[in-house]
């Protein structure tokens, strides 16, 4: 059954991009939106759009529990959880410090998982609920230079597939949203993270080349032409909330359909050649 609009929709990562657009779209359509962000001042303006705003840091247990407890005390249970908070830590796998890789998993995977654990008891008691996990086309294919990011999204895909089966008997749906290229700060954020790990090592030229290739792709290349706006994702999220029986997965933007389709058709070696023709390669070291 579709989600009752009188039940709260809890959204993480609403300060920018997909999270902010989703909060604005749903609130404008009459949904009861609880918009959250690590820094509450970054979403203060959403209150005037009809959103309830809360501080929520998906890497902090106390913050997550406090937010869920407040929503449940006011509304009984969370009607839908949209796990949107996430970021990209780019760079060759060997060049990214493990502390930074762990930090990305804390946000993209463990925060998503723990918040789901916190809302599920209330959803089970209510006999209904919906969890939407924002994955990526990067959860279905890998582009070198983004290995750690892709690893988090592959994990989101696997966890979502398991949860979908496990919680269905309790009236809870789990849905995966797979955006392609979206015109947000994502590309610039990924590039900054790459630049921060430039240590003049064996991957310096590769990381620098990938940083430039990423910016070019988002600003004037194919991802700009085949990408979309944050509200394109928000529209699909609302569609998944309104559906009586939502699909397990929703792809968003032409780039998601095109690249995922191409990956399915190509063998691993063919994919390597396809990608290798478009990105710089690490140089051999003496």
C-alpha positions, 0 to 999 in steps of 0.5 A, spaced: 500 500 500 502 507 498 505 511 504 500 515 508 501 522 507 500 524 514 506 519 516 512 523 517 517 522 511 524 522 514 530 525 510 537 525 511 542 530 508 538 535 506 543 541 506 544 540 498 542 537 492 538 531 492 536 531 499 534 538 499 530 538 492 526 532 495 524 535 502 522 541 498 518 537 493 514 532 498 513 538 502 510 542 496 505 536 495 503 535 502 507 530 505 509 531 512 517 532 511 522 531 517 528 534 513 535 533 517 542 535 516 548 534 520 548 542 521 541 544 522 543 551 520 544 549 513 536 547 513 533 552 517 530 555 511 526 549 509 522 550 515 518 556 511 517 551 506 513 546 510 518 542 513 520 540 520 527 540 521 532 536 525 539 535 526 542 528 524 549 526 523 549 519 520 555 518 523 553 519 530 549 514 534 546 519 539 544 524 534 541 518 530 537 515 536 535 522 538 532 524 531 528 518 531 526 518 538 523 525 537 519 523 530 516 517 533 514 521 540 511 526 536 508 522 530 508 514 533 512 511 527 516 513 521 512 513 515 518 513 510 525 513 511 529 516 505 537 514 506 540 520 502 546 522 506 553 520 502 559 523 499 564 520 494 572 519 496 575 519 490 582 517 488 586 510 486 585 505 491 592 505 494 592 512 494 586 513 499 588 513 506 584 507 510 581 512 515 578 516 509 575 510 506 572 508 513 569 515 514 566 514 507 563 507 509 561 510 516 556 515 512 554 511 506 553 504 509 553 504 516 549 510 517 544 508 512 544 501 516 543 504 523 538 509 521 534 503 518 535 499 524 532 504 528 526 506 524 524 499 523 521 497 530 516 502 529 514 500 522 513 493 524 509 495 530 505 500 525 505 494 520 507 499 514 513 503 512 518 504 506 525 505 506 528 508 500 536 507 499 539 512 495 544 508 491 547 510 484 549 507 477 555 506 481 553 501 485 552 497 478 559 498 475 565 501 477 570 507 474 577 507 476 579 512 481 572 511 484 573 504 487 572 506 495 565 510 493 563 504 488 564 499 494 560 503 498 554 503 493 555 496 492 554 495 499 548 499 499 545 495 493 547 488 497 544 490 504 537 493 500 536 486 497 537 483 503 532 487 507 527 487 502 526 480 503 527 480 510 522 486 512 517 485 507 513 480 511 512 486 516 509 490 511 515 494 510 518 496 503 525 497 501 526 501 495 533 502 491 534 509 487 539 509 482 541 516 479 546 517 474 549 523 473 546 529 477 548 536 477 550 538 484 556 539 488 558 532 487 563 532 482 567 538 485 566 534 492 569 528 489 575 532 485 577 536 492 577 529 495 582 527 490 586 533 490 587 532 498 590 526 497 595 528 492 602 526 495 606 526 489 606 518 489 605 513 483 598 515 482 599 523 482 598 524 474 592 519 474 588 522 480 590 529 477 587 526 470 581 523 473 579 529 477 580 533 470 576 528 467 570 528 472 570 536 472 569 536 464 564 530 464 560 534 469 561 541 466 561 540 458 562 532 457 557 526 456 554 526 463 552 534 462 548 532 456 545 525 459 545 527 466 539 531 470 537 535 476 536 534 483 529 534 482 529 529 477 531 524 483 526 527 487 520 526 482 522 519 482 522 518 490 515 521 490 513 516 485 516 510 489 512 513 495 506 514 492 506 507 489 501 501 492 507 496 490 513 500 488 519 497 484 525 494 487 529 499 483 528 506 480 534 508 475 534 516 474 537 519 468 539 517 461 546 516 463 544 511 469 540 507 463 545 508 458 551 506 462 548 500 466 546 497 459 552 498 456 556 494 462 551 489 462 553 487 455 560 488 455 565 483 458 570 485 464 575 486 459 571 489 454 569 494 459 576 495 461 578 497 454 571 501 454 573 505 460 580 505 458 579 509 452 576 515 456 580 516 462 588 517 463 592 511 465 597 510 471 604 510 469 609 505 470 614 506 475 621 504 475 
